[in-house]
Amino acid sequence: MSEPAEPGLSISESASLERGYRRLLAWYPKWFRLRNTEEVLAVLMTCAQDDQTRPSLEAAVDLLKGAARMRLRPMPGQPRTVFAAVWLMIAGAAAELGVMVTLLATQNGIKADLIARYPAYAHAIRHAVNVQVTLDVVAGPIVIAVWLWLAWASSRGKQRGRVAFAVFFGLTSLSVLYSLSQGSLVYAPAAMSAGLGIWAIAAAAIMLIFNKASSPYFQRREPALA
C-alpha cells in the first residue's frame, strides 16, 4: 500500500517516486525485502525533495550497491559453507557455458589441428568432433540449468537439492573417468583440462554442503527465504 504523499509532493509525483524506489529495492534478497521494504521506503520517501518524481542517481547507486553487498553475503541462518558451495555451483554453470562457447567457436581449429597430427584418422576425427559439438549444443544448456537449480535448492536448504547434487557429482566423476580411459588427455588436452576443472569445482562444492557445519541447515523443517 502506498505511503501518504510527502509535503511538497503531489499524489502522482509521490506514486511515481515510490514505484522507482520499489524497482530498486526489488534487487535486494527476498528475506530482506519481506522484513525491511516498507521501513526503508518510508525513510526514502520522507527524505524526498519537493517535486521529485524519480530516485536520484546517487540514491539509485547507493541502493544498488547495498543490494550487491546483500547478495554477496550469507542470508541470516545460512552457514558460510553453504554460501560458498552455492557460489561454486554458479561458477560451475559459468564454466560449463564457457566451455560450450569455446568449443563452438574453435571446433574447426580443433579439427584441423588433430587432422594435422593424425592424418590417417581424419574421417574419425571429423566425426568425433562433430558428435562432441552436437552433444554440447544439446546437453550443455541442460547441464547449466542443472547447476543453477542445484545452487537455488542448496541456498534454500532443501535436502533434495543436496541429494541431487551428490548424484550429479557422481555422474560428473564417471564422465571424467570415462574420458580419461578414452585417452582424452592425450587427444584433446584442452577439453579434458576444462572438464577436470569443472569436476574440481563440483568436488569442492560437495565437500562444503556435506560439511558438518552445513548439515543442520539442510535438516530444518522450514526452508530459508531467498
Buried (B, 14 or more C-beta within 10 A) or exposed (E): EEBEBBEEBEEEBBBBBBEBBBEBBEBBBEBBBEEEBEEBBEEBBEEBEEEBBBBEEEBBEEBEEBBEEBEEEBBEBBBEBBBBBBBBBBBBBBBBBEBBEBBEEEBEEBBEBBBEEEEEBEEEBEEBBEEBBEEBEEEBEEBBEBBBBBBBBBBBBBBEBBEBBEEBBEEBBEEBEEBBEEEBBEBBEEBBEBBBBBBBBBBBBBBBBBBEEBBEBBEEEEBBBE
